[in-house]
Each structure stands twice: as C-alpha cells, then as structure tokens.
C-alpha cells in the first residue's frame, strides 16, 4: 500500500524540481539577453536608433494658417539635426517634459519642432502661450494621420531627424535629462 502513495509523491517532487529548474534557466537567459541589449550600439534604454526616411508630408501651422510644416523644414545642406516632439495639451506627461524642451531650446543645439497630436487648435495655442513655446514651428495633426504613417501610438514621443529627413533616434515617453544627454552625445559623434 505504501508503494502506491510513494509513486504519486515522487512524481510531484520531480515535477516541482523540473519547474524550478525551468524558471532558473529562463531567468538566466533573460539576464543574458538584457546584458546584450545594454551593451548594444543599436539602442539604449531610452533612445532607439532607427533609419526611417520620412515621407513627403504637409501639416498646417498652428499659429499661421498660410504656413505649413513639411519635410522641407527638416532637409538642409548644413548637416543640421532637428528634433520633432509629438505632444498634446491634454497630456500630463507632455506637461512634465515641457521644461526639458524649453531648456534644450535655450542651448540652441538643433531646431525643435512640435506636432500637436489629436488636439484642438485653441487648446494647443493656449497651452504654448501659458507655458512658453520651445518650438521653432508647431504643426497640428488633429486627426493623427501623419503620426499614423510613422507609427506614433501615444504622446509624448520625440524623434531626432538628420538633415536628409531620416529619423535616426526615437524616444517614447517623456524626455528626461538623460535623454537630452544621449542626444548631445549622439550629435557630438557626428
């Protein structure tokens, strides 16, 4: 009788040991993958390197209905980089990063453009007038059509664009001082 009780107990112990071994092995593999990602030159924990050529586009200017923001604003012969910040007046994390954008504007390292995402013109204008405007030009993408093309799913999001109109770095979420340092380091290597 005791042999019959021992077999299910032995199987249970073997299953528990097998599960523990699998968890430890999976955990070790994840640690290896994380360390490989951290040492990769392709992206860091904050900015993802990309090589995405922006398509031709034209968005209405937020403050001047006779102007538009397009690829031509970004393309230049001076090899100058541009930063495009996708934001909204209703976005609380966008408000949190606004101070960082203002400080970056004061450093005059690159042109900073803003695209208001799924927002109303008056709300965006009020937001920028109350909080200061860090952008050289601000466009309105109220229906999110352009942002869909380049796969923006939420704001804030920021892209660094080279002088050919190619996205080279992408930051999802609100910018931090570490992100600004990463952008400066990237620009210094160019």
QUIRA-V927643 format. One record per pair of residues at least 24 apart in sequence whose C-alpha atoms are under 6 Angstrom apart, sorted by the first residue. I is the first residue (numbers start at 1). J is the second residue. D is the distance in Angstrom with one decimal. If there is no record, write none. Layout:
# QUIRA-V927643
I & J & D
I & J & D
This chain:
# QUIRA-V927643
47 & 169 & 6.0
47 & 170 & 5.5
47 & 171 & 4.9
48 & 169 & 5.5
48 & 170 & 5.2
49 & 168 & 5.5
49 & 169 & 4.5
50 & 168 & 4.7
50 & 169 & 5.6
51 & 167 & 5.7
51 & 168 & 5.2
52 & 166 & 5.3
52 & 167 & 5.1
53 & 166 & 4.1
54 & 165 & 5.8
54 & 166 & 5.7
59 & 139 & 5.8
60 & 139 & 5.5
60 & 140 & 5.8
61 & 138 & 5.9
61 & 139 & 4.4
62 & 138 & 5.6
62 & 139 & 5.1
62 & 140 & 5.7
74 & 165 & 5.8
75 & 163 & 4.8
75 & 164 & 5.0
75 & 165 & 5.4
76 & 163 & 5.2
79 & 163 & 5.0
80 & 163 & 5.4
81 & 110 & 5.7
81 & 161 & 5.7
81 & 162 & 4.6
81 & 163 & 5.6
82 & 110 & 5.5
82 & 111 & 4.7
82 & 112 & 5.8
82 & 160 & 5.9
82 & 161 & 5.1
83 & 112 & 4.7
83 & 159 & 5.8
83 & 160 & 4.6
84 & 112 & 5.9
84 & 113 & 4.7
84 & 114 & 5.6
84 & 158 & 5.6
84 & 159 & 5.3
85 & 114 & 4.8
85 & 158 & 4.4
86 & 114 & 5.9
86 & 115 & 4.8
86 & 116 & 5.9
86 & 156 & 5.5
86 & 157 & 5.2
86 & 158 & 6.0
87 & 116 & 5.1
87 & 117 & 5.8
87 & 155 & 5.3
87 & 156 & 4.9
88 & 116 & 5.2
88 & 117 & 5.5
88 & 119 & 5.9
89 & 124 & 5.3
89 & 127 & 5.8
93 & 174 & 6.0
94 & 156 & 5.5
97 & 174 & 5.4
97 & 175 & 5.6
101 & 134 & 6.0
102 & 134 & 4.9
105 & 134 & 5.8
112 & 136 & 5.7
113 & 137 & 5.3
113 & 138 & 5.9
114 & 138 & 4.6
115 & 139 & 4.7
115 & 140 & 5.6
116 & 140 & 4.9
116 & 141 & 5.8
117 & 141 & 5.2
117 & 142 & 5.6
117 & 144 & 5.9
118 & 142 & 4.2
118 & 143 & 5.5
118 & 144 & 5.7
